[in-house]
Amino acid sequence: MITVNIWFPKANGNIGHASAMVGNEYISNWPGSEMAVFAVGKGQLNTYEMDVSSEGGKPGYVKKIEKLDEAAILNWWNEFKKTPFYSFAYNNCIQTVATALCVGSPNPLHKGPIQPVFINHHLKLMMFSDMLAINPWVALPPSVLPL
């Protein structure tokens, strides 16, 4: 089972965050340097406790998803962890989680021609997660979701 966590943006300037738990493995990608925020740089892998602390509390959205290929997700994540990278524009926390979900999906439409999957909105990740939890075969690909 995969658990998706989303912390929504707050009025205090916090832009929010997304993570996932696959088995005992926690997927969370943060900028590891100031360069990563503005361009591309090293990613920082956090624990759930670090995310809760950084975001000021527990996630506002938690979704459990079954019927995804956890082994495929963990293989992808183990490769990613060797040289984690972050870019606010195209490999932020939301895109990292969305890519993991797409890697584990049985639906080839979720793989897309370009990886990582371009999805950069908290609500879009929430909609994709909700649909995957219902049925991964009928969930719309992230690229066609509104927002």
C-alpha positions in Angstrom: 0.0 0.0 0.0 1.2 3.5 -0.8 0.3 6.5 1.3 0.3 9.9 -0.2 0.7 13.0 2.1 0.0 16.5 1.0 0.6 19.7 3.1 -1.3 22.5 1.5 0.1 26.1 1.2 -0.4 28.4 4.1 -1.0 32.1 4.4 2.3 32.4 6.3 4.2 31.9 3.1 4.7 28.2 3.4 4.2 26.8 -0.1 3.3 23.2 1.1 4.8 19.9 0.5 4.0 16.3 -0.8 5.5 13.0 0.2 4.7 9.3 0.0 5.2 6.1 2.1 5.8 2.9 0.2 6.2 0.0 2.6 8.8 1.3 5.1 10.4 3.6 2.6 9.6 7.4 2.8 9.7 9.5 -0.4 10.3 13.2 0.2 12.3 15.5 -2.0 13.3 19.0 -0.8 15.8 21.5 -2.2 19.3 20.6 -0.8 20.7 24.0 -1.7 19.5 27.5 -2.6 20.5 26.8 -6.2 18.0 24.0 -6.3 15.2 26.4 -5.5 15.9 28.6 -8.5 17.4 26.2 -11.0 18.5 22.6 -10.5 20.5 21.3 -7.6 20.9 18.5 -5.1 17.8 17.2 -3.5 17.5 16.6 0.2 15.6 13.5 1.4 13.6 14.1 4.6 11.9 11.8 7.1 8.2 12.1 7.9 9.1 13.6 11.2 11.3 16.3 9.5 8.4 17.1 7.1 5.9 17.4 9.9 8.3 19.8 11.7 9.1 21.8 8.6 5.4 22.1 7.6 4.2 22.9 11.1 2.0 19.9 11.6 0.5 16.7 10.0 -0.5 16.7 6.4 -3.9 18.1 5.4 -4.5 15.2 3.0 -3.6 11.6 3.3 -4.6 8.9 0.8 -3.9 5.2 0.9 -3.6 3.6 -2.6 -3.5 -0.1 -3.3 -2.9 -2.0 -6.6 0.2 -0.1 -7.6 3.5 -1.9 -8.2 5.4 -1.1 -5.0 8.5 -2.9 -6.2 8.7 -0.8 -9.3 8.3 2.4 -7.2 11.0 1.3 -4.7 13.4 0.4 -7.6 12.9 3.9 -9.1 13.3 5.5 -5.7 16.4 3.6 -4.8 18.0 4.9 -8.1 16.7 8.4 -7.5 18.3 8.4 -3.9 21.8 7.8 -5.4 21.8 11.3 -6.9 18.7 13.1 -5.7 18.0 16.3 -7.5 15.5 19.1 -7.0 14.1 21.9 -9.2 11.1 24.0 -8.2 10.2 24.2 -11.9 10.3 20.6 -12.9 11.3 18.2 -10.1 9.8 19.5 -6.9 8.2 17.4 -4.2 4.9 17.1 -5.9 6.5 15.9 -9.2 8.6 13.4 -7.3 5.6 11.8 -5.7 3.6 11.9 -8.9 6.4 10.2 -10.8 6.5 7.5 -8.1 2.8 6.9 -8.5 3.1 6.8 -12.3 6.0 4.4 -12.2 3.9 2.1 -10.0 0.7 2.4 -12.1 -0.3 -0.5 -14.3 -1.8 2.0 -16.8 0.8 2.8 -19.6 -0.9 6.2 -20.1 0.4 7.3 -16.7 4.0 6.7 -17.8 4.0 9.5 -20.3 6.6 10.2 -23.0 8.6 12.5 -20.6 9.7 11.6 -17.1 9.6 13.1 -14.5 5.8 13.6 -14.8 5.0 17.3 -15.1 2.5 17.9 -12.3 3.1 20.9 -10.1 -0.1 21.6 -8.1 -1.2 20.2 -4.8 -4.8 19.8 -5.9 -3.8 18.0 -9.1 -1.7 15.5 -7.1 -4.7 15.1 -4.8 -7.1 14.4 -7.7 -4.7 11.9 -9.3 -4.2 10.1 -6.0 -8.0 9.9 -5.4 -8.5 8.5 -8.9 -5.7 5.9 -8.5 -7.2 4.8 -5.2 -10.5 4.1 -7.0 -9.0 2.3 -10.0 -5.5 2.9 -11.5 -6.7 1.7 -14.9 -9.4 4.4 -15.3 -7.5 7.3 -13.6 -6.9 10.2 -16.0 -3.2 10.7 -16.8 -1.8 13.6 -14.7 -1.1 15.7 -17.8 -4.8 16.0 -18.7 -6.1 16.9 -15.2 -7.4 20.4 -14.8 -5.4 23.2 -13.1 
